[in-house]
């Protein structure tokens, strides 16, 4: 039962009690009224007093009724306010029940979605297990294929080695035949004798001219960024090839100083260069542990010779056949390569790293200069060490062969330049100069084409020219502002080219 109903019932009960009391009082006073109506003078004052008292009680009852009415009005107002509050709360309860129902529906939907996701996850787990099993099977197959591939490569390499051995036998037979032909033409060779040495004429010999002592820098070329460690001329040509730390090999016209070719694709700094005698292929020794072979006509890489495990610092091509290449790296190996097939045919392992090397004129032996300062002579077919000599007290940095092949020029970090007999390795000359300091482990010096002069760069940027016959300096060239790393002479007798640590190439006439 509501509070308002209770209040109304309480008010009605109070009114009934008042009316009942009033009736009772009227009944109680009825005899008094009757007596008063009698003319009794003696009791008039007493009854009058009682009537006044009763009238006062009646007024008090009316006042009590008025207070109860006011209280009733207040209670009714409070009851209405409570009723309005109750209605608001009932509406709020209804909204909350509605939200609760919605939340229950959403919870049910989320529960359904969760069950679906769980089923999908279980399906994905099953698929993952299947894929993992397939991957393991594929890994096993790949491992088996790799083993099979390695076996096939080993068989292929064995076959190639056998082919190389047969080719070497054929070359040996061919060389024997050439020797017999030489023996039969001994009289003709004797007529070509000069200075007590029998010289073979070579292709392009008609272009040979006597070398002159250079004195003027004709061109100063900003060739490479970061330094230029190797330069060389094409055979019987004035075109210069340079290789630098910017991983590029460039070809220059020395008559104009202009760039003619840019051979790209090298993956490391170029430490040495070589070119075949037909000027068709340029080979670069790289700090990326590889050798790169370019076809000059197309400008594209023909071969990438891989096999060294450290930076390749020296390379040379056979003087007899453009097919054979020799390289040295800081993995303590010297490798012989077949340029036509693009693979290694022989590997020489030695305890001291090789900084420089070159082929002999017959193409059967190589000279190598090592970090321990020794000059060594090797048979490339057998890999056997033929002879060695202590050429320098510090590492050898350069080896250069004279045009006739009889003299080998070596340079070392002891700032000395020595000449050795190419067959016996006997010393036949020593050259040094005050202030001439070899700049790096791969600083290259050179001999002039007429075998009369030696050129070597210095750490102070100068280039010293020695006369071999006079054993003295005939010229000092100064143009570079950085250490000179390489010098090379054109086979035509001039110009001389030099390169420094700032990538500047100078040509001298």
Protein Blocks (a to p, Z undefined) as FASTA:
>chain_A
ZZklmmmmmmmmmmmmmmmmmmmmmmmmmmmmmmmmpccfklmmmmmmmmmmmmmmmmmm
mmmmmmmmmmmmmmmmmmmmmmmmmmmmmmmmmmmmmmmmmmmmmmmmmmmmmmmmmmmm
mmmmmmmmmmmmmmmmmmmmmmmmmmmmmmmmmmmmmmmmmmmmmmmmmmmmmmmmmmmm
mmmmmmmmmmmpgehiacdddehklmpccddddfbdfbdcdfbghiafbdcddehiabdc
dddfkopacdddfknopafbdcehiabdcfbdcddfklmaccdddfkopacdddfknopa
fbdcehiabdcfbdcddfkbmkbccdddfeopacdddfknopafbdcddfbdcfbdcddf
kopaccdddfkopacdddfklopafbdcdfbfbdcfbdcddfkopaccdddfkopacddd
fklopafbdcddehiacfbfkbccdddfklpaccdddfkopacdddfklopafbdcdfbf
bdcfbdcddfkopacddddfkopacddZZ
